[in-house]
Structures are given as C-alpha cells and as structure tokens.
Amino acid sequence: DNATTTQAAGIELMHIGFRFGKNYIHIRAAERFQSRVNIPADIFRLALYGNVGDYQFENNTANFTDLSIDAMHFREYAIGFNRQFSEKITAGFTAKYLYGMEVVQTESSSLRLRTDPNTYELTSLGQLGVNTSGINSLVSSDEDFDVEEYLIGRNNTGFSFDFGATYEPIQNLQLQISAHDIGFIQWEDDVVNYQTDDASFAFNGIDMTDFLFQEDLDFGDEFQNEADSLLQELEDTYNFTETNQSFKTSLNGFMRYGASYSVLAKSDFRGVGWANVTHGIGESLVQFQAALGYNQTLWNSIQLGVHATKTDDLPLTFGGGVSVNSGFFQIYAMAENFAVFSPISEVAIMDEDNPSSNSTIFLPSDPMDLRIHVGVNFTFIRNFQAPEGQGRAMIGK
C-alpha cells in the first residue's frame, strides 16, 4: 500500500569507558539522524495510469492519506553502567540527555483526489499538518545564522534510556532482552507549525472556447491568464496557517528479545543457533521482525550462516553467508531477503530471427528486495589478545 524509505545515521563523537571488577561504566556523545518518507501507492498509480486510465481507483478516488515525511537530527549525551551479577546474569542501563537540532514531523495527512466518472471533474479533499523546528532559521534570509546558538543554545531537550540483560539458565543457552531509545524530545525553539484544515478544491478544466477562436485575442496571453488565475485559486485554497506551538516527538524506540544456544563447543567445530524478535514501541517507525538462524565455525577459518526472517506483512525470506579466512585476508559472500515462497512467473524469451531458439525461464513475480554482498577484508595484528576478562569479540546477528 505504501513505499517507505527509512534512514538512520550516527556519528560517535566521544566514548570513554572504565572497567572495575565485574562492573563497567561509560560516557559518550553522538550525533544522530533518522528519517522516514512514506509515499502511498496511489501516487505511483496516478502517475502511471492517469486518473481515468486502465487502473480503477476505489470510488474514483486516489488516496494519499499516508503521505508523510518524518526526519529528526539530534545530539545525545549518555552515561551507562552494566554489571555481571553472577555467572548467569548480566544487566546494564544507559541514561541519555537529548539536544534537538532540526525536525520535520507530519502530524496529520488525509489528502485525496476524486475524479467525477461522468464529467472528469477533479476534486481534492482532506487536510495536512506539519510541525517543524530548526528549519525556518536555516532557510530564512532575514537574519544571520548564529552558529553558537545552533550548536548549544536551543531549548529543544529530551531524555531517553536503554537497558539490556542476559541470562543463562542452563549451560550453552543464553536468553537476552533489551530496550533501545525509549524517550522523547520537546521542541520549543524556532518552531513553525503548518496546517490546512480544508483542502477541498474543484477543477473543472479550462474552457478555451472563449478565446481560442477570437482573432482579436492572443491565445498565449489568454491561456497564461487562465493558468495564473487557477494557480492563485489553488494558493488561496491550500493556504497554510502558521503557528508557533511547541510539540513533542518520540524516538524510534524498540524492544528486542533474543536467545542463542551453543550446539557444538569444540575448538575446531563450533555451532550456535539463535533467534531474534524486535518491535517498535509507541509511535516508533521500527517494524515487527522475527528471525531464526544458525552460525557454524570450522577450524577458525570458515564461517557459515543461514537464517529466515519475517517482517510485518512481507513474505517469509531467507538469507545466508560464508566467509573464509586465508592468512591476512578474508573473503565473504552473503545473500539476504530471498523469498522462496513468492509467486513464480513464466517468462518467454522470443528470438524473431530464429524462432527455434525461443526459451522459457521462471522468475519470482514479486522479488521484493534481494540483496547480495561480496567482498574482501584485510586484517592485521591477528595474534593480539585482550587481557583475561577484558572482553570478547562477537559476530553480530
């Protein structure tokens, strides 16, 4: 129903950590950005088929209700603590102070476009509301941009936290639970709210008979006048009111539940089965996802992995990978999002010059998003080992 593009980026500015006994404390600062653009499928259908083409819109109405953009740039200052309480239990908590810099938030969107089945008259309906902060000062030319105020002087503050814990009820089995980015930012400075409550507008077309055949009238000038009049009417109809009311945005908080089990623990032949479940909290953009997989290590030089993933209403997909360590370099290949159970279409390849060479192949009708990665890593100082108890490296799942 929608085409969604999400992006997230983080730049760690500072990280300092101290370990004492079974405890670890850290402080850090990071610059973060997250965004989502959501485009309803009817926008693409309207562009491809037109409003009276082969595609039949429900009730002759193209629905743009879910059209939205949400983007946020902020800085976080964090302090965290974790402790190994016993051989079976480890837990940690991180508190974060947030400093908001820019945001665009689509508060409401219910735009629609209806085509009259008889007269082809176009009628727009609905309303749109957008909240912003930090954008007006960036684009405004009325005053000089204050760098110091931008970096440290804005009253856009918030708080969030992370926590996580692991528990090993029996040997080789580890259970995990964690929460990430549970919090909000209150936007107070450089706030502008844009709102249109009624976007109803009827377009009956341009009647050119009044000036098309009039010899004393210039067609180009008259057509331009009609277009200018239509544009002015559109601006009057979609006239956005501007206010300066503070608002609150939540982060993309999510919960994660996981488990891993060491199937084989021999030094040259180690296997781990794992499971993950994640879901967003509140207004988070994070989708529900469940995954199940298995990783196998052979002789410390070969790693194999396979997994299955189910995300919201998307089909069940599979992925896998292999990496081979050979001296100072590592070769790897991975495939992701392969939908084994997607519908298959028969595709005929025709050769007009040589019909006897015609062939048929079978391809997924809806391949969704197949990703393949191949590459080489170069490694150095491979014999380095951290002091006992200082940490261990893991392959992320």
N, C-alpha and C positions, 0 to 999 in steps of 0.2 A: 504493500500500500504506500510505502514511503521509501525514498532514497536518503539514507542517513550517512553523513561523513563526520567522524569524530577524530579529534586530535588532542594529544596531551604531550607536554614537554616539561622537563625540569632540569635546571642547572644548579648543581650544588655549589654554593659559594664558599662554604666552610664546614668542616666536620672535625671535631676533636673528641676523642674518647679515652676513658680511663678504665682499667680493669683492676679490681682488688678482690682477691679471694674468689668467691662464686658470684660476684656482682660486676656489673658493667654499667657505666654512666656515660652519656654522650650529649654534646650540644652541637647544633648545626644550623645553618641558614641556607635557604634555597629559593631560587626564582622559579615560579611555576606558571604554566599557561595551559588552559583547557578550553575546548570549544566543541560545539556540535551544530551542524547545519542540517535541517530536515526539510526535504522537498517532497510534497505529495506527488503521487504517480499521475494524477490528473493534469499536472503542469506539462509533463512529458507527452501525455496522450493528446493534449490540446495542441502542442507544437507539432506533433507527428501527423495527426489526423484532421486537425481543424475542428471547429465546433459543430459542423454538420457533415463530417466525413464518415468513414466506414465504422468507426467506433461509436457505440451508442452510450452516451453518458446517462447515468441513472437520473430520471426525471429531467433530462435535458440540461443537467446542471453539473458543471465541473467544480469539484470540491477541493478548495485549497486550505481547509481548516487547519491542518497540521503544519503549515508553512511557518518555519521559525528559525531563528539563529540565536544561539546562546554561547557567549565567549567571555572568558574571565582571565585577567592577568593579576597575580598577587605574589607577595613575598611571604615566606613562613620562617619563623624562628622557633626552634624546637629544643626541648630538653627531654631526654629519655633515660629510663632505668630498667634494667632487667636482671633477674637473679635465678640461679639454679637452686631451687628449694630442696631438691633431693635428686637421687639418681633417676627418678621417673618424671619429675615435674620441673618445667622451666616456664617463667612468665615474665612479661615486660609491658611497660606503659610509656607512652610519649605524649606530652602536652605541647601544643603549638599555638603561638600567637601569630595572627594573620594580618597583613597590611595590604589592603586592596588598592590597585592602581588604575585599572580600566575594567569595565564590564559592559556588555550588551545583553539584555535579558528580554526575551519575548514573553510578556506576561499573559497575553491572550491573542488568539487568532482564530477567526471564523469566516474568512473570506470565501465567497462562492461566485460563480459566473453562470447565469442561466441563459439559454438560447430558446426563444419562442419557436415552437415547432412549425408555426404557420407563417409568421412574418419575419422570422430570423432576427427579431429584435434582441439585443443583448442587455441583460440586467445584472448588475453587480450587487451583492448583498454582504452583510456581515460587518465585523469591526476588527480593529487591530490595536494592540497596546504594546509599547516597547519602553523599557527602562534602561537608562544609560548613566554611567558615571565615568569621569575622566576623559570622555570623548570630546566634549564641547571645547575644552581648553586646548586639545591637540589640533583641532581643525579651525578654531577661531583665529581671526587675524586682528581682532580688536586690541589685544594686549600681548606683550612679550611673554614668551614661555618661561616660567620660573622653574629651573631645574631642581633647585633645593627643595622647593615646595612639593614638587612631583615625587622626589625620592623619599622624603622623610616628613613632609608637613601636612599630609592629608588625614582627615579624620574618618577614614574608612577602615574599621578594625573588626576583627573577629577572632574566634577561637575554634580549635578542633583538637582531636586526640586520636591516637592509635593504641590498640592493645593486642597482645597475642599471647598464646600459651601452647605448650606441647606437653603431652602425657604419654608415657609408655606403660600401658597396663601389663603387658607381658613382653618377654624377650622378642626382639625383632619387629614389634608393632609400635608405631608412633601415631598418635592422634593429634590433630592441630586445629586450632580455631583462632581467628584474628578479625579485627575490625580496623578499617582504614578511612581516614579523612572524614570522621564524624564531626561535623561542625558547620559554621556559617560565617558570613561577613555582613556587617551592617554598613551600607553605603550612605554617607552623609554629605560628602563634598563634591562639588561640580556635578550635581545630579540634574538630569533633564529627563522628564517623562513625556513620551509622545503617545497621544491617544486619539483615535477616531471612533466615535460610538455608532455612527450610522454611515456605512459606505454604499448606500443604495444609489444607483445611478443607471439610467436607462439610455441606451444608444440606439437610435432608430435609423442610423445611416446618414449619409449626406445626400440631400436632394440636389443634384446638379442640373436639373432641367430648368431652373430659374435663370441660370447664367450660361449654360453650355451652348445654346443656340442664339444667344443675343450678340449681334455683331458689334454693338457699341460697348460691350464689356470685355475686359481682358480675363481670359479663363484662368491664367496662373494667379493673378491677383485675387480673383474672387474665391478660388479654391483655397488659397492661403488664408483668406479672411475666415472662411468656414472652419479650417483647421485650428486657427488661433482661438476662435470662439469656443470650439469643442474643448481645447486644452484648458482654457480658463474655467469652463464649467466643471471639468474634472478636478482642477485645483480647488475650486470652491467646495465641491462635494467631499473630496478627501482631505479637507483642511484639518491638519493635525493640531490639536490643542497641546500646548506645552506647559507643564507644571514642574515643580521642584520639590517633590515629596521623596523623602528618604525611603529606602526599601532594603530588603534582606535577601541574600542568595545563599543557598546551601552548597556545600562542596559535593563532589561525586563520591559520596561515601558508599562503602560496600563491605559486606561480610564475606569471609572465606572459611570454609570447612574442608579439612583435608585428612588424609590418612596415607601411610606408607608401610609396607611390610617387606622385610628383607627375606626373600625366598631362599637365596643361596648366599652364604657368607664366606666362601673360600677365597683365599687371597687372589687366585687367578681366574675365578669364575663367580662373579657377584651379580645377583639379580634383585631388583626392587620393583614391586607392584605398587601403584599409587592411585589415589582418587582425589579429585578436587570439585568443590561446588562453590560458586560465587554468585552473589546477587546484590543489587543496589539497595540502598536504604533511603526512604523518603522520596525526594524529587531527584534522586541520582540518575545520571544517564547510563550507569553501568547496567548491562543486561544480565539476565539469569544465564548461567552457563554451568554445565556439568561435564566432567571429563574423567576418563578412566584409561590408565596406561601401564606400560611395563618397560623398564630400562634394564639392559643387560651389558655387563662389562666383561671383556675377555682379555686376560693377560695384561691388563693395564694399558693396552694399546688400541683396542677396538671397543667401541660403544655402539649399541643398537637400541632403538626405542620405537615403540608403536603406541598409538592412543586413539581413542574415539571421543568425539565431542558433540554435545547437543546444546544449542543456544536458542533460547526463546522458541519462536515458531519456525526456525530454519531447520532443514533436514539434518539427520544424523550424518556427521562427516568423520573421516578417518585421516590419520597422518602418521608419518614415521620418519626415521632418520638413521644415518650411520656416520660415524666418524672414525678415522684411522690415524693413530699417531705413528709417525715414522721419523725418528730422530728429532730434529728441531722443528719439523712442520707437521701440521695436522690437516688432513683432507676431510671435508664433510659434505653431506648432501641431505636435504630434508624436503619433504612434501607435506602440505597442510591443506585441510578443507576438501578432501576428496570425497565426494558424495557417491558412495557405491550404489545406493538405492534410489538415485534420481532417475526420472523417466529417460528412456533411451529413444533417440530418433534415428530413422534410417535415412542416410544421405546418399543420393545417387550422383556420381561424378561422370558427366557426359563428355565425350570427345566427338565433336561434329565431324571431324575429318576421318576418324577411324572408329565407327560405332562398335566394332568388335572389342575395343579396349575399354568400353564402359565398365565402371566398377561401383561397388557399394561399400560404404563404411558406416559404422554405428557410433554415434556420439551422444553424450548426455544432452538432453533437451534443455536443462536448466543447470549449468555447471556452477552457478553461484559465484564462487571466489576460490579458485585453485591457485595455490602459491607453491613455488618450487625455489629452493635456495641451494646453491652450490658454491663452495669457496675453499680457501686455504688460510689457515692461521699459522703464524710463525711464533715459536715460543723460545724463551731464553731462561737461563738460570733454573733449569728444571729440577735440580737436586736440592733446591732450597726447601727447608722445612721449618715451620714455625715452632717455637719452644713448646714443650708439653703443656697442654691446657690453654694455649693462646688462641685456638680457633681451628677451623677446618673448612675446606673448600667444598662446595656442592654444585652440581649441575641443576640449574633452575628448571622447574617443571611447569 
